[in-house]
Amino acid sequence: MFKKILLSSAILASSASFAMSAPAPYVGAGLGVTVNTSDIKANGVVGNYRGVPFNVFAGYGGIVNQNFYLAGELAATLATGDIQDNGLKSSYGYGVSILPGVMLSDHTLAFGRAGIVRSRFPKQNSNSTGGELGLGLQTSLTQDIDLRGEYDFVAYRAINSTTNGTHYSTSPRSDQFNVALVYKFD
């Protein structure tokens, strides 16, 4: 009898663990603060920008082995509110990322981000693609809703522009801090 109870408990525990770690889709939205910088000076002012982006994203992820997490994510910046604009505003963009991570506890995830982003720079009348790297934490608020905070760095390819008859090329850099709510589908 004891063997049957032990065997039943082991099967139940392993199936519950598998169900909790099964990959699933998720969606989310967040606000952040972005700082775009460049080393090019125009009229004595270093090109920079500070703004508040509104981001949305959708992904598919879950625990793949013990405490190792893996997800793929599509994201978009729909709008950016200005704080300070010295010529390097990024208005909207989209990207794709992979998010490897480690479960720190049953409800908290530490993750990294590696991806590609394409953003619009309206004053340069140009789009630019960049590589994205980031770090973040995500923790459960309820069974289906998580709170996510992260820092992302993007290094864009060169943007060529002409101002007052002067041609210049700049490779913008972006630092972004985001806070988001994530809804996980079961």
N, C-alpha and C positions, 0 to 999 in steps of 0.2 A: 504494500500500500504506500509506504514512504517513497519508494522509487517512482511510482506513478505520479504522486504529488510533485516530487522534485522534477521529473521530466515535463509535466504539464506547466509548472512554473517557469522552467527554462525556455520552453517553446513560447509561452505568453510574453516573457520578458524580451526575447529576441525579436518577436514579431512587433511588439510595441516600439522597440528601439528602431526597427527598420521603418515603421510607419512614420515616426517622427522625423527621420532623416531623409525621407524620400524627396527628391527634387520637385519643386513646384514653381509655378509662375508667380510674379509679384509686379505691382505697379507702385509709383510714388510721385510725390511732388515736394518741392522745397524752395527755400529762399537762401540767398547767400550774399557774400560780399566778394567782389572781384577787383583785382588790381592788375591792370595791364601796364607794362613798362617797356621802354626801348632805349637804346643807347644813342639814337639819332637826335640831334638838336635842330629845331627849326625856329628861327628868329630868337635864339637864345633860350628857348624853353625845351626841356627834355620831354619828348612825347610820353604821356602817361594818361591813365584813365582809372577812375574809381566808380563802381556802379553796384547796383543790387539786381542780380539776375533771378528770374523765375524759371525753375527747371522742372521738367517732367521726365520720367523714365519708366521703362518696363524691362523686366528681366526674367530669367529662369535659373534657379539655383537651389542648392541643397548640400547636405553633408555627404561626401562621397567615400570617406574612409576614416573611421574613428572620429576625430575632431576636426578633420580637414574639410573646409567648405570651398565650393567652386560655383561661380555663376557667370553668365554672359548677360550683358546689359546694353540696351539701346537708350540713348538719352537725347534730349533736346532742350535748348535754352530758347524760350518763346519770346521773352522780352527782357530788357535791362533798363532799370531806372538809373538816371545819372546822379552821381554825387559830385564828381569833378571830372571835367573833360578837357584835356589839352591835346586833342587830336588823335587819340588811339582807342576810341570807343569800339567795342564789339557789341553788335546789336542782337544777333540771333545766331544759332549754330546747332549742330547735331553731331553725334558721335557714337562709337561702339567701343565697349570695354570688356575686359575679362577681370573678374574679381576673385582672386584666391584669398582664402582666409583661414583663421583658426578659431574654433569655439573656445572662449575663455571660461564660460560656464554654460549652463543649460539655456540661458537667456541672453548672453552677450557674445557678440562676434567682433573680432578684430580682423580687418581685411585690408588688402592692397588693391590698387587699381592700375591697370595698364591698358591704354587704348589710343584711339585716333579720333581727333576732333576737327571739325571744319567750321569756321566762324566767319561772320560777315563783319568787315571793317568799313562802315559807310563813308567816312571822310576820305579814305583812300580809294573808295569805289572798288573794293577788292574783297575777295574771299581768300582765306588762307587755311591750310591744313597743318595740324601740329600733333606731336606726340604727347600723350598725357600720362602722368604718373601721380598716384595719390595714396593716402592712408586714411583709414576711418574706423569708427566704432559704431556698432548697431546693437540696440538692446530692445527687448520686448516690453511694450506697454500693456498689451492685452495678448490674447492668443493669436489674433490676426494682424495686429498693428504694432509696428516697430518704430523707434526713433533712431535716426541716423545722423551722425555728424562726421564730416570729413574735410580734408585739405587736399586740393589737387593743384598740380603744377603743369602748365602746358607751354611747350616751346614750339612756336609757329615757324613755318618757312618764311623766307623773305617776302616782303611786300614792296613792290616798286611803285613809286608815286612821284608826281611833279607838283611842286608848290612854288608859286610866283616865278615860274620859268626854271626853277632849280630841280633837277632830277635827284632823287635819293632812294636808297633801299634800306629797309629796316626789318629786323627779325624780332617781332614782339614776343614777350614772355608774359604769362598770366599766372597769378596766384589767386586761388579761389577757395573760400571757406563756405561750406554749405551745411544747412540743417534741413532735414527732410522727414516726412512721415512716409512709411512704407506699408502697403496693404498686401498681405500674403494670402493667396488663394490656397485652399486645402484640397 
